[in-house]
Amino acid sequence: MDMSTKKSDSGAATQVRISVANIAADLVFETNSSVAEVKSAVAAALAGGTALNLQDSRGHEIIVAGDKIGFVDVGVATDRRVGFGAL
């Protein structure tokens, strides 16, 4: 399922973390798709046994085989704070 690059309703990017079977590191990226759109794409890929196809906020395509997905963590990305104010 192709994901559009629509902004989410809140205007914040959605952060996605995907665990792939037999791979030590997780895929972590931000997308302009809403949380609901990402959840729908993941559910369709798992139910249909098809590839999960998402697009990050820079326009790169991320494709993961549906049967290799370990878990997917989806949430709204927060601004990264730097310096003493981050404490």
VEXLO-251019 format. One record per residue: x, y, z of N, C-alpha, C in turn; residue in one letter. Coordinates in nm, 2 decimals. Example, Ala and Ser with C-alpha at 12.3 -4.5 7.8 and 13.67 -1.06 7.14 Angstrom:
REM residues 2
site n.east=1.32, n.north=-0.57, n.up=0.78, ca.east=1.23, ca.north=-0.45, ca.up=0.78, c.east=1.32, c.north=-0.33, c.up=0.78, r=A $
site n.east=1.28, n.north=-0.22, n.up=0.71, ca.east=1.37, ca.north=-0.11, ca.up=0.71, c.east=1.29, c.north=0.00, c.up=0.79, r=S $
REM end
This chain:
REM residues 87
site n.east=0.08, n.north=-0.12, n.up=0.00, ca.east=0.00, ca.north=0.00, ca.up=0.00, c.east=0.09, c.north=0.12, c.up=0.00, r=M $
site n.east=0.07, n.north=0.21, n.up=-0.09, ca.east=0.15, ca.north=0.33, ca.up=-0.10, c.east=0.10, c.north=0.43, c.up=0.00, r=D $
site n.east=0.19, n.north=0.50, n.up=0.06, ca.east=0.15, ca.north=0.61, ca.up=0.16, c.east=0.18, c.north=0.74, c.up=0.09, r=M $
site n.east=0.08, n.north=0.83, n.up=0.11, ca.east=0.10, ca.north=0.97, ca.up=0.06, c.east=0.19, c.north=1.05, c.up=0.16, r=S $
site n.east=0.23, n.north=1.16, n.up=0.12, ca.east=0.31, ca.north=1.25, ca.up=0.20, c.east=0.23, c.north=1.36, c.up=0.26, r=T $
site n.east=0.10, n.north=1.33, n.up=0.29, ca.east=0.02, ca.north=1.43, ca.up=0.35, c.east=0.06, c.north=1.46, c.up=0.49, r=K $
site n.east=0.05, n.north=1.58, n.up=0.54, ca.east=0.08, ca.north=1.62, ca.up=0.67, c.east=-0.02, c.north=1.56, c.up=0.76, r=K $
site n.east=0.02, n.north=1.52, n.up=0.88, ca.east=-0.09, ca.north=1.48, ca.up=0.98, c.east=-0.17, c.north=1.60, c.up=1.03, r=S $
site n.east=-0.28, n.north=1.57, n.up=1.09, ca.east=-0.37, ca.north=1.68, ca.up=1.13, c.east=-0.30, c.north=1.77, c.up=1.23, r=D $
site n.east=-0.21, n.north=1.73, n.up=1.31, ca.east=-0.15, ca.north=1.81, ca.up=1.41, c.east=-0.03, c.north=1.89, c.up=1.35, r=S $
site n.east=0.01, n.north=1.85, n.up=1.23, ca.east=0.12, ca.north=1.92, ca.up=1.17, c.east=0.26, c.north=1.87, c.up=1.21, r=G $
site n.east=0.26, n.north=1.77, n.up=1.30, ca.east=0.38, ca.north=1.71, ca.up=1.35, c.east=0.41, c.north=1.59, c.up=1.27, r=A $
site n.east=0.54, n.north=1.56, n.up=1.26, ca.east=0.58, ca.north=1.44, ca.up=1.19, c.east=0.55, c.north=1.32, c.up=1.27, r=A $
site n.east=0.53, n.north=1.20, n.up=1.21, ca.east=0.51, ca.north=1.08, ca.up=1.28, c.east=0.64, c.north=1.00, c.up=1.28, r=T $
site n.east=0.68, n.north=0.95, n.up=1.39, ca.east=0.80, ca.north=0.87, ca.up=1.40, c.east=0.76, c.north=0.73, c.up=1.40, r=Q $
site n.east=0.83, n.north=0.65, n.up=1.32, ca.east=0.81, ca.north=0.51, ca.up=1.30, c.east=0.93, c.north=0.43, c.up=1.33, r=V $
site n.east=0.91, n.north=0.32, n.up=1.41, ca.east=1.02, ca.north=0.23, ca.up=1.43, c.east=0.98, c.north=0.09, c.up=1.40, r=R $
site n.east=1.05, n.north=0.02, n.up=1.31, ca.east=1.01, ca.north=-0.11, ca.up=1.26, c.east=1.12, c.north=-0.21, c.up=1.29, r=I $
site n.east=1.08, n.north=-0.32, n.up=1.36, ca.east=1.18, ca.north=-0.43, ca.up=1.39, c.east=1.16, c.north=-0.53, c.up=1.28, r=S $
site n.east=1.27, n.north=-0.57, n.up=1.22, ca.east=1.27, ca.north=-0.67, ca.up=1.11, c.east=1.33, c.north=-0.80, c.up=1.16, r=V $
site n.east=1.26, n.north=-0.91, n.up=1.13, ca.east=1.31, ca.north=-1.04, ca.up=1.17, c.east=1.45, c.north=-1.07, c.up=1.13, r=A $
site n.east=1.53, n.north=-1.12, n.up=1.22, ca.east=1.67, ca.north=-1.16, ca.up=1.19, c.east=1.76, c.north=-1.05, c.up=1.16, r=N $
site n.east=1.72, n.north=-0.92, n.up=1.19, ca.east=1.81, ca.north=-0.81, ca.up=1.18, c.east=1.82, c.north=-0.74, c.up=1.31, r=I $
site n.east=1.95, n.north=-0.71, n.up=1.36, ca.east=1.97, ca.north=-0.66, ca.up=1.49, c.east=1.92, c.north=-0.52, c.up=1.51, r=A $
site n.east=1.93, n.north=-0.43, n.up=1.41, ca.east=1.90, ca.north=-0.29, ca.up=1.43, c.east=1.75, c.north=-0.27, c.up=1.38, r=A $
site n.east=1.68, n.north=-0.17, n.up=1.44, ca.east=1.55, ca.north=-0.14, ca.up=1.39, c.east=1.56, c.north=-0.03, c.up=1.29, r=D $
site n.east=1.46, n.north=-0.02, n.up=1.20, ca.east=1.45, ca.north=0.09, ca.up=1.11, c.east=1.37, c.north=0.21, c.up=1.18, r=L $
site n.east=1.43, n.north=0.32, n.up=1.19, ca.east=1.37, ca.north=0.44, ca.up=1.26, c.east=1.37, c.north=0.56, c.up=1.16, r=V $
site n.east=1.25, n.north=0.61, n.up=1.14, ca.east=1.24, ca.north=0.73, ca.up=1.05, c.east=1.12, c.north=0.81, c.up=1.08, r=F $
site n.east=1.11, n.north=0.93, n.up=1.03, ca.east=0.99, ca.north=1.01, ca.up=1.04, c.east=0.92, c.north=1.02, c.up=0.91, r=E $
site n.east=0.79, n.north=1.03, n.up=0.91, ca.east=0.71, ca.north=1.04, ca.up=0.79, c.east=0.61, c.north=1.15, c.up=0.81, r=T $
site n.east=0.56, n.north=1.21, n.up=0.70, ca.east=0.46, ca.north=1.31, ca.up=0.71, c.east=0.32, c.north=1.25, c.up=0.71, r=N $
site n.east=0.31, n.north=1.12, n.up=0.70, ca.east=0.18, ca.north=1.05, ca.up=0.71, c.east=0.13, c.north=1.05, c.up=0.85, r=S $
site n.east=0.00, n.north=1.05, n.up=0.87, ca.east=-0.05, ca.north=1.05, ca.up=1.00, c.east=-0.03, c.north=0.91, c.up=1.07, r=S $
site n.east=-0.05, n.north=0.91, n.up=1.20, ca.east=-0.04, ca.north=0.78, ca.up=1.27, c.east=-0.15, c.north=0.68, c.up=1.22, r=V $
site n.east=-0.27, n.north=0.73, n.up=1.19, ca.east=-0.37, ca.north=0.64, ca.up=1.14, c.east=-0.34, c.north=0.58, c.up=1.01, r=A $
site n.east=-0.27, n.north=0.66, n.up=0.92, ca.east=-0.23, ca.north=0.61, ca.up=0.79, c.east=-0.13, c.north=0.51, c.up=0.80, r=E $
site n.east=-0.03, n.north=0.53, n.up=0.89, ca.east=0.08, ca.north=0.43, ca.up=0.91, c.east=0.02, c.north=0.30, c.up=0.96, r=V $
site n.east=-0.07, n.north=0.31, n.up=1.07, ca.east=-0.13, ca.north=0.19, ca.up=1.13, c.east=-0.21, c.north=0.11, c.up=1.02, r=K $
site n.east=-0.28, n.north=0.18, n.up=0.94, ca.east=-0.36, ca.north=0.12, ca.up=0.83, c.east=-0.27, c.north=0.05, c.up=0.73, r=S $
site n.east=-0.16, n.north=0.10, n.up=0.69, ca.east=-0.07, ca.north=0.04, ca.up=0.60, c.east=-0.01, c.north=-0.08, c.up=0.66, r=A $
site n.east=0.03, n.north=-0.08, n.up=0.79, ca.east=0.09, ca.north=-0.19, ca.up=0.86, c.east=-0.01, c.north=-0.30, c.up=0.87, r=V $
site n.east=-0.14, n.north=-0.27, n.up=0.91, ca.east=-0.24, ca.north=-0.37, ca.up=0.92, c.east=-0.27, c.north=-0.44, c.up=0.79, r=A $
site n.east=-0.27, n.north=-0.36, n.up=0.68, ca.east=-0.29, ca.north=-0.42, ca.up=0.55, c.east=-0.18, c.north=-0.51, c.up=0.50, r=A $
site n.east=-0.06, n.north=-0.47, n.up=0.53, ca.east=0.06, ca.north=-0.55, ca.up=0.50, c.east=0.06, c.north=-0.68, c.up=0.58, r=A $
site n.east=0.03, n.north=-0.68, n.up=0.70, ca.east=0.02, ca.north=-0.80, ca.up=0.79, c.east=-0.09, c.north=-0.89, c.up=0.75, r=L $
site n.east=-0.21, n.north=-0.83, n.up=0.72, ca.east=-0.32, ca.north=-0.91, ca.up=0.69, c.east=-0.31, c.north=-0.98, c.up=0.55, r=A $
site n.east=-0.25, n.north=-0.90, n.up=0.45, ca.east=-0.24, ca.north=-0.95, ca.up=0.32, c.east=-0.11, c.north=-1.03, c.up=0.29, r=G $
site n.east=-0.02, n.north=-1.02, n.up=0.38, ca.east=0.11, ca.north=-1.09, ca.up=0.35, c.east=0.19, c.north=-1.02, c.up=0.24, r=G $
site n.east=0.16, n.north=-0.89, n.up=0.23, ca.east=0.23, ca.north=-0.81, ca.up=0.12, c.east=0.34, c.north=-0.72, c.up=0.19, r=T $
site n.east=0.41, n.north=-0.65, n.up=0.11, ca.east=0.52, ca.north=-0.56, ca.up=0.15, c.east=0.46, c.north=-0.44, c.up=0.22, r=A $
site n.east=0.52, n.north=-0.39, n.up=0.32, ca.east=0.49, ca.north=-0.26, ca.up=0.38, c.east=0.57, c.north=-0.16, c.up=0.31, r=L $
site n.east=0.50, n.north=-0.06, n.up=0.26, ca.east=0.56, ca.north=0.05, ca.up=0.18, c.east=0.53, c.north=0.18, c.up=0.24, r=N $
site n.east=0.63, n.north=0.25, n.up=0.30, ca.east=0.61, ca.north=0.38, ca.up=0.36, c.east=0.71, c.north=0.48, c.up=0.30, r=L $
site n.east=0.68, n.north=0.60, n.up=0.31, ca.east=0.77, ca.north=0.71, ca.up=0.26, c.east=0.81, c.north=0.80, c.up=0.38, r=Q $
site n.east=0.94, n.north=0.82, n.up=0.39, ca.east=0.99, ca.north=0.91, ca.up=0.50, c.east=0.97, c.north=1.05, c.up=0.46, r=D $
site n.east=1.00, n.north=1.14, n.up=0.56, ca.east=0.97, ca.north=1.28, ca.up=0.54, c.east=1.06, c.north=1.35, c.up=0.44, r=S $
site n.east=1.17, n.north=1.28, n.up=0.39, ca.east=1.26, ca.north=1.33, ca.up=0.29, c.east=1.23, c.north=1.27, c.up=0.15, r=R $
site n.east=1.12, n.north=1.19, n.up=0.14, ca.east=1.08, ca.north=1.14, ca.up=0.02, c.east=1.14, c.north=1.00, c.up=-0.02, r=G $
site n.east=1.22, n.north=0.94, n.up=0.07, ca.east=1.27, ca.north=0.81, ca.up=0.05, c.east=1.17, c.north=0.70, c.up=0.08, r=H $
site n.east=1.17, n.north=0.60, n.up=0.00, ca.east=1.07, ca.north=0.49, ca.up=0.02, c.east=1.13, c.north=0.38, c.up=0.10, r=E $
site n.east=1.06, n.north=0.33, n.up=0.20, ca.east=1.10, ca.north=0.22, ca.up=0.29, c.east=1.00, c.north=0.11, c.up=0.26, r=I $
site n.east=1.06, n.north=-0.01, n.up=0.22, ca.east=0.98, ca.north=-0.13, ca.up=0.19, c.east=1.03, c.north=-0.24, c.up=0.27, r=I $
site n.east=0.94, n.north=-0.30, n.up=0.35, ca.east=0.97, ca.north=-0.42, ca.up=0.43, c.east=0.87, c.north=-0.53, c.up=0.40, r=V $
site n.east=0.93, n.north=-0.65, n.up=0.38, ca.east=0.84, ca.north=-0.77, ca.up=0.36, c.east=0.75, c.north=-0.79, c.up=0.48, r=A $
site n.east=0.62, n.north=-0.80, n.up=0.45, ca.east=0.52, ca.north=-0.81, ca.up=0.56, c.east=0.54, c.north=-0.93, c.up=0.65, r=G $
site n.east=0.60, n.north=-1.04, n.up=0.60, ca.east=0.62, ca.north=-1.16, ca.up=0.68, c.east=0.75, c.north=-1.14, c.up=0.76, r=D $
site n.east=0.83, n.north=-1.04, n.up=0.74, ca.east=0.95, ca.north=-1.01, ca.up=0.82, c.east=0.94, c.north=-0.91, c.up=0.93, r=K $
site n.east=0.82, n.north=-0.85, n.up=0.94, ca.east=0.79, ca.north=-0.74, ca.up=1.04, c.east=0.78, c.north=-0.81, c.up=1.18, r=I $
site n.east=0.87, n.north=-0.76, n.up=1.27, ca.east=0.86, ca.north=-0.81, ca.up=1.41, c.east=0.76, c.north=-0.73, c.up=1.49, r=G $
site n.east=0.78, n.north=-0.60, n.up=1.49, ca.east=0.69, ca.north=-0.51, ca.up=1.55, c.east=0.70, c.north=-0.37, c.up=1.49, r=F $
site n.east=0.60, n.north=-0.29, n.up=1.50, ca.east=0.60, ca.north=-0.15, ca.up=1.45, c.east=0.56, c.north=-0.06, c.up=1.57, r=V $
site n.east=0.64, n.north=0.04, n.up=1.60, ca.east=0.62, ca.north=0.14, ca.up=1.70, c.east=0.59, c.north=0.27, c.up=1.63, r=D $
site n.east=0.47, n.north=0.33, n.up=1.65, ca.east=0.43, ca.north=0.45, ca.up=1.58, c.east=0.39, c.north=0.56, c.up=1.68, r=V $
site n.east=0.44, n.north=0.68, n.up=1.67, ca.east=0.40, ca.north=0.79, ca.up=1.75, c.east=0.44, c.north=0.92, c.up=1.69, r=G $
site n.east=0.39, n.north=1.03, n.up=1.75, ca.east=0.42, ca.north=1.16, ca.up=1.71, c.east=0.56, c.north=1.20, c.up=1.75, r=V $
site n.east=0.64, n.north=1.24, n.up=1.66, ca.east=0.78, ca.north=1.28, ca.up=1.69, c.east=0.78, c.north=1.41, c.up=1.77, r=A $
site n.east=0.87, n.north=1.42, n.up=1.87, ca.east=0.88, ca.north=1.54, ca.up=1.95, c.east=1.01, c.north=1.62, c.up=1.91, r=T $
site n.east=1.01, n.north=1.74, n.up=1.93, ca.east=1.13, ca.north=1.82, ca.up=1.90, c.east=1.24, c.north=1.78, c.up=1.99, r=D $
site n.east=1.36, n.north=1.77, n.up=1.93, ca.east=1.48, ca.north=1.73, ca.up=2.01, c.east=1.53, c.north=1.86, c.up=2.08, r=R $
site n.east=1.55, n.north=1.85, n.up=2.21, ca.east=1.60, ca.north=1.96, ca.up=2.28, c.east=1.75, c.north=1.94, c.up=2.31, r=R $
site n.east=1.83, n.north=2.04, n.up=2.29, ca.east=1.97, ca.north=2.03, ca.up=2.31, c.east=2.01, c.north=2.13, c.up=2.41, r=V $
site n.east=2.11, n.north=2.09, n.up=2.49, ca.east=2.17, ca.north=2.18, ca.up=2.59, c.east=2.11, c.north=2.16, c.up=2.73, r=G $
site n.east=2.14, n.north=2.25, n.up=2.82, ca.east=2.09, ca.north=2.24, ca.up=2.96, c.east=1.94, c.north=2.24, c.up=2.98, r=F $
site n.east=1.87, n.north=2.30, n.up=2.88, ca.east=1.73, ca.north=2.31, ca.up=2.89, c.east=1.66, c.north=2.17, c.up=2.87, r=G $
site n.east=1.74, n.north=2.08, n.up=2.82, ca.east=1.68, ca.north=1.94, ca.up=2.79, c.east=1.67, c.north=1.86, c.up=2.92, r=A $
site n.east=1.74, n.north=1.90, n.up=3.03, ca.east=1.74, ca.north=1.82, ca.up=3.15, c.east=1.61, c.north=1.83, c.up=3.22, r=L $
REM end
